[in-house]
């Protein structure tokens, strides 16, 4: 069943012409502020490890590097496995001299490298056109992404990107949302994944502006893509969802597909949403008060609500449900989702994990209680943690080399990634089978 109507947010909207004018002035001011206050930064090096499939680890010399060290450095199981951190030559990888990175984003099967001037290079699987290159050919070396009809205001500047296995989404400096990749199929997994309404093409291979948000004067600050749905957080703290309604992914009780980005109405009585997260077919929303709400598929406990069992393939949460258990009474300050599990950090520096068919409610990672955590990222049944000293810890399943421990063994407790000792990691991102991090080297 498909929902074809476009609802309007519960908040009162001004006239479209006024909103568009205000929106333009605000974005110009935002861009100007960004340029004026941008500090000089230390050049950052890129390190990667895990399984390279179709360019997800962005280097041309992957085979030579993989053979150079580590336990079982090169394996052939559908991809090249590097089980230890390897430094990437950015000039070799991108073909550009003096490239300066500011951020990284790993998707399930792809990688995005963001430069200090907010351009993005993409590499990895492009089977559905999700890397926006105008075709469906895999991108084996990092390739610059270009937004269509760029203006001096945009200048191809991107502030957030979400890479999915089937589709991807981009937010530019204007707060506009662009989507690309698989748009859904009525006979398969639902429609409306990209938020463009009744779009005739099943695949969009270049970034396409979500016009309905522009018409509504709506600007975005964060985007999340699953396999067949997309979740957006607006500048006003409102959560919008589009795509397949199966397994409760749209969070509005009904299992109808949504062709446009519509509000998750049942969140509107809560305090402002400050962050969204999620994975393949579930979503999480963190409120200003530090409470996590979850909805979507829950067969592996990925919603953390305690109601999913691994044997219940159809377990789900059809509406946003607050996470309780050990999180009750605690204030969460950050949340991140992997394919089938998630993690959250509290203001008291406590890390909780749930999902993977192992934990159906948040469980405290006690071995990290004495570690000051500043960042973390969830992949496919593994977690990477960054402390305030710039050191990385990893735990979970390591069979694809994702733990970076020169081993493919399972790690039940967080282990120090010794291959990066003596270096200061400032950012880490985990894909399904690969990891990337930015490092300040001494």
C-alpha positions in Angstrom: 0.0 0.0 0.0 1.3 3.5 -0.9 0.6 6.8 0.7 0.3 9.4 -2.1 -0.7 12.4 -0.1 1.8 14.9 1.1 1.1 16.0 4.7 2.3 19.3 6.0 4.3 19.5 9.3 2.3 20.4 12.4 4.3 23.5 12.8 2.9 26.6 11.2 4.5 27.5 7.9 5.0 31.0 6.5 4.2 31.7 2.8 6.6 29.9 0.4 7.9 33.1 -1.1 8.8 34.5 2.3 10.3 31.2 3.4 12.5 31.0 0.3 13.8 34.6 0.8 14.5 33.9 4.5 16.1 30.6 3.6 18.5 32.2 1.1 19.5 35.0 3.5 20.1 32.4 6.3 22.2 30.1 4.2 24.3 33.1 2.9 24.9 34.1 6.4 25.7 30.6 7.5 28.2 30.2 4.6 29.8 33.6 5.4 30.1 32.7 9.1 31.7 29.3 8.2 34.3 31.0 6.0 35.1 33.7 8.6 35.5 31.4 11.6 37.2 28.5 9.9 40.4 27.9 11.9 43.7 26.8 10.5 43.8 23.0 10.9 46.6 20.4 11.2 46.9 18.3 8.0 45.3 14.9 8.6 46.4 11.5 7.3 43.9 8.8 6.2 44.2 5.3 7.5 42.0 2.4 6.5 41.5 -1.3 7.1 39.0 -4.1 6.7 37.8 -5.7 3.4 38.2 -3.7 0.2 35.3 -4.4 -2.2 35.1 -2.5 -5.4 37.1 0.4 -4.1 35.6 0.9 -0.6 39.1 1.3 0.7 40.3 4.2 -1.5 43.8 3.3 -2.8 45.3 2.0 -6.0 48.0 0.1 -4.3 45.8 -2.1 -2.1 47.4 -5.4 -3.0 50.9 -4.3 -2.4 50.0 -2.7 0.9 48.0 -5.7 2.1 51.0 -8.0 1.5 53.3 -5.7 3.4 52.4 -6.7 6.9 49.8 -8.0 9.4 48.6 -11.4 10.1 47.0 -12.9 7.0 47.2 -9.5 5.2 45.8 -10.7 1.9 42.8 -13.0 1.6 40.5 -13.6 -1.2 36.9 -13.9 -0.1 35.1 -11.6 -2.5 37.6 -8.8 -1.6 41.0 -7.9 -0.3 41.3 -8.1 3.4 43.7 -5.8 5.4 43.5 -6.6 9.0 45.7 -3.7 10.3 45.7 0.1 9.7 47.2 1.1 6.4 48.1 4.7 5.5 46.5 5.9 2.3 48.5 8.0 -0.1 45.9 10.7 -0.8 47.6 12.1 -3.9 47.8 8.6 -5.4 44.2 7.8 -4.4 42.6 11.0 -5.7 45.0 12.2 -8.3 45.0 15.7 -6.6 48.1 17.3 -5.1 48.0 18.8 -1.6 44.6 17.5 -0.8 43.4 18.3 2.7 40.8 16.2 4.4 38.4 17.4 7.0 36.0 14.4 7.4 35.2 10.9 6.4 32.0 8.9 6.0 31.9 5.2 5.5 28.7 3.5 4.2 28.0 -0.2 4.0 29.9 -0.5 0.7 31.4 2.9 0.0 33.5 5.7 1.3 33.3 9.5 1.2 36.3 11.7 1.7 35.4 15.4 2.5 38.0 18.0 1.9 38.6 21.2 3.9 36.7 23.2 1.3 33.7 20.9 1.5 34.1 18.9 -1.7 33.6 15.1 -1.6 35.4 12.2 -3.3 33.5 8.9 -3.4 34.5 5.4 -4.1 33.0 1.9 -3.7 30.1 -0.1 -5.0 27.8 1.9 -7.3 25.5 -0.9 -8.4 22.4 1.3 -8.1 24.0 4.6 -9.1 24.2 5.6 -5.4 27.6 7.3 -5.8 26.1 9.9 -8.2 28.4 9.5 -11.1 25.8 9.3 -13.8 26.1 5.6 -14.3 26.0 2.3 -12.3 29.7 1.4 -12.7 31.6 0.7 -9.6 34.0 3.6 -8.5 37.3 1.9 -7.8 39.3 5.1 -7.1 38.0 8.2 -5.3 36.1 10.4 -7.7 34.9 14.0 -7.2 31.1 14.3 -6.7 29.5 17.3 -8.5 26.2 18.7 -7.6 23.9 19.7 -10.5 23.5 23.4 -11.5 25.9 24.6 -8.9 25.8 28.2 -8.0 28.4 30.4 -6.3 26.5 29.8 -3.0 26.7 26.1 -3.3 30.1 25.8 -5.0 29.7 22.1 -4.7 30.0 22.4 -0.9 28.6 19.5 1.0 28.2 19.5 4.8 26.7 16.0 5.4 26.5 12.8 3.4 24.9 9.4 4.1 26.0 6.4 2.0 23.8 3.4 1.7 24.1 0.0 0.0 21.3 1.0 -2.4 21.1 4.8 -2.2 22.8 7.9 -0.8 21.9 11.4 0.3 23.7 14.7 0.5 23.1 18.0 2.4 24.8 21.1 1.0 25.7 24.4 2.7 22.3 25.8 1.7 20.5 23.1 3.8 19.2 21.5 0.5 18.9 17.7 0.3 19.9 15.7 -2.8 19.4 12.0 -3.2 20.6 9.4 -5.7 20.5 5.6 -6.3 17.7 3.2 -5.9 14.2 4.8 -5.8 12.3 1.6 -4.9 10.1 -1.0 -6.6 6.4 -1.7 -5.9 6.9 -5.4 -6.5 10.0 -5.7 -4.3 10.7 -3.6 -1.2 8.5 -0.5 -1.5 8.8 2.9 -3.2 9.6 6.5 -2.4 13.1 5.8 -1.0 14.5 9.0 -2.5 11.7 11.3 -1.5 10.7 12.5 -5.0 7.1 11.3 -5.2 6.0 9.5 -8.3 9.3 9.5 -10.1 9.3 7.4 -13.3 12.9 6.2 -13.0 13.7 3.3 -10.7 17.3 4.6 -10.4 18.6 8.2 -10.2 22.3 8.1 -11.0 23.1 11.8 -10.3 22.3 13.9 -7.2 18.7 15.1 -7.5 17.3 17.9 -5.4 14.4 17.0 -3.2 12.2 19.8 -4.5 9.3 19.3 -2.0 11.5 20.4 0.9 12.5 23.5 -1.0 8.8 24.3 -1.7 8.0 23.9 2.0 10.9 26.2 3.1 12.4 23.3 5.0 16.2 23.1 5.6 18.0 19.9 6.7 21.0 19.3 9.0 21.3 15.5 9.1 20.3 12.6 6.9 20.3 8.8 7.3 19.7 6.2 4.6 18.7 2.5 5.1 18.2 -0.1 2.5 14.8 1.2 1.4 14.0 4.2 3.6 15.4 7.6 4.4 15.3 9.6 7.6 16.0 13.4 7.8 16.5 15.8 10.7 15.5 19.4 9.9 17.0 22.5 11.3 13.9 22.9 13.4 14.4 19.5 15.1 11.7 17.7 13.2 12.2 14.1 12.0 10.9 13.3 8.5 10.8 9.8 6.8 10.2 8.5 3.3 10.3 5.2 1.6 9.2 1.6 2.5 6.8 1.4 5.4 7.5 -2.3 5.9 8.6 -3.4 9.4 7.5 0.0 10.8 10.4 1.9 9.1 8.3 5.1 8.7 7.4 5.1 12.4 3.8 6.1 11.8 2.1 2.7 12.8 0.8 1.9 9.3 3.0 -0.1 7.0 2.3 2.1 4.0 5.1 3.4 1.8 5.7 7.1 1.8 6.6 8.8 -1.5 7.6 12.1 0.1 9.4 13.0 3.3 6.7 13.2 6.0 6.9 14.0 9.7 7.1 11.2 12.2 4.0 12.5 13.9 4.4 10.5 17.1 7.6 12.3 17.9 6.2 15.8 17.7 5.0 15.8 21.3 8.5 15.1 22.5 11.3 17.6 23.2 13.5 18.7 20.2 15.3 16.0 18.4 19.1 16.8 18.2 20.4 13.7 16.4 19.2 10.7 14.3 20.9 7.4 13.7 20.1 3.9 12.5 20.9 1.1 10.1 19.6 -1.2 7.4 15.9 -1.0 8.4 15.5 0.8 11.7 15.9 4.4 13.0 16.9 6.1 16.2 16.2 9.7 17.4 17.9 11.4 20.3 16.0 14.2 22.1 17.5 17.3 23.7 16.7 15.7 27.1 18.9 12.7 26.3 16.2 10.1 25.5 16.5 7.7 22.6 13.4 6.7 20.6 13.6 3.7 18.2 11.4 2.3 15.5 11.6 -0.2 12.6 12.7 -3.8 12.3 13.8 -5.4 15.6 14.5 -9.0 14.9 18.1 -8.7 16.2 17.2 -6.3 19.1 18.6 -3.4 17.1 15.8 -1.1 18.4 17.0 -1.9 22.0 13.4 -2.0 23.3 13.7 -5.5 24.7 10.8 -6.8 22.6 12.7 -8.4 19.8 13.9 -12.0 19.7 16.4 -13.4 17.2 13.9 -16.1 16.3 11.2 -13.6 15.5 12.0 -12.6 11.9 9.0 -10.2 11.9 9.7 -8.4 15.2 9.4 -4.7 14.9 8.5 -1.4 16.5 5.8 0.3 14.3 6.0 3.6 16.2 8.8 5.4 18.1 9.4 3.7 21.5 11.7 5.2 24.2 14.7 3.0 25.2 14.6 2.2 28.9 16.2 -0.5 31.0 19.7 0.6 32.0 19.4 3.9 30.0 16.4 5.0 32.1 17.4 8.0 34.2 20.6 8.5 32.2 21.1 11.3 29.7 22.4 10.2 26.3 24.6 12.7 24.4 25.4 10.7 21.3 24.1 7.7 19.4 25.2 5.7 16.4 23.7 2.8 14.5 25.3 -0.1 12.5 23.6 -2.6 10.2 22.0 -4.6 13.1 23.2 -3.0 16.3 23.7 0.4 17.9 25.6 2.2 20.6 25.0 5.2 22.8 27.2 7.4 25.0 25.8 9.1 28.2 26.9 12.4 29.8 28.6 10.2 32.5 30.9 8.7 29.8 29.2 5.3 29.8 29.0 3.4 26.5 26.0 1.1 26.0 25.5 -1.3 23.1 22.5 -3.4 21.9 21.5 -5.6 19.0 23.3 -8.2 16.8 20.9 -10.8 18.1 22.8 -10.7 21.4 21.6 -7.8 23.4 17.9 -6.8 23.2 18.3 -3.9 25.5 21.2 -1.5 26.1 24.2 -3.2 27.9 26.9 -1.2 29.6 30.5 -1.8 28.3 32.1 -1.9 31.7 35.7 -2.2 30.5 35.6 1.3 29.1 34.4 3.1 32.3 37.8 4.5 32.9 38.2 5.6 29.3 37.1 9.1 28.2 35.2 8.5 25.0 34.9 11.2 22.4 33.6 9.3 19.4 32.4 5.9 18.3 31.1 4.2 15.2 29.1 1.0 14.6 29.7 -1.3 11.6 28.3 -4.8 10.8 28.4 -6.4 14.2 31.5 -4.6 15.4 32.2 -1.2 17.2 35.1 1.2 17.0 35.7 3.6 20.0 37.9 6.8 20.1 39.2 8.1 23.4 40.3 11.7 24.3 44.0 10.7 23.8 43.4 9.8 20.2 43.5 6.1 20.7 41.2 3.6 19.1 39.6 0.5 20.6 37.6 -2.2 18.7 35.4 -5.1 19.6 32.9 -7.5 18.0 33.3 -9.8 14.9 36.6 -9.4 13.2 36.4 -11.9 10.3 36.5 -9.2 7.7 39.6 -7.5 9.3 37.5 -4.6 10.6 38.9 -4.7 14.1 42.4 -3.6 12.9 44.0 -6.0 15.3 46.1 -8.0 12.8 43.7 -10.8 13.4 40.3 -12.0 12.3 39.3 -13.2 15.7 36.2 -12.2 17.6 36.9 -9.7 20.4 34.3 -9.8 23.2 35.9 -6.8 25.0 37.3 -3.6 23.5 40.9 -4.0 22.4 43.5 -1.3 21.7 44.3 -0.9 18.0 48.1 -1.0 18.4 48.8 -0.3 14.8 47.9 3.4 15.5 50.0 3.8 18.7 52.0 7.0 18.6 49.4 8.7 16.4 46.4 10.8 17.4 43.1 9.8 15.7 40.6 12.6 15.5 37.8 11.0 13.5 36.6 7.4 12.8 33.9 5.9 10.6 32.8 2.3 10.2 31.2 0.7 7.2 29.9 -2.9 7.0 33.3 -4.4 6.2 35.8 -1.5 6.3 37.0 1.3 8.6 38.5 4.7 7.9 40.0 7.2 10.3 41.7 10.6 10.2 45.0 11.0 12.1 47.2 13.8 13.3 50.7 12.4 13.1 53.5 13.5 15.3 
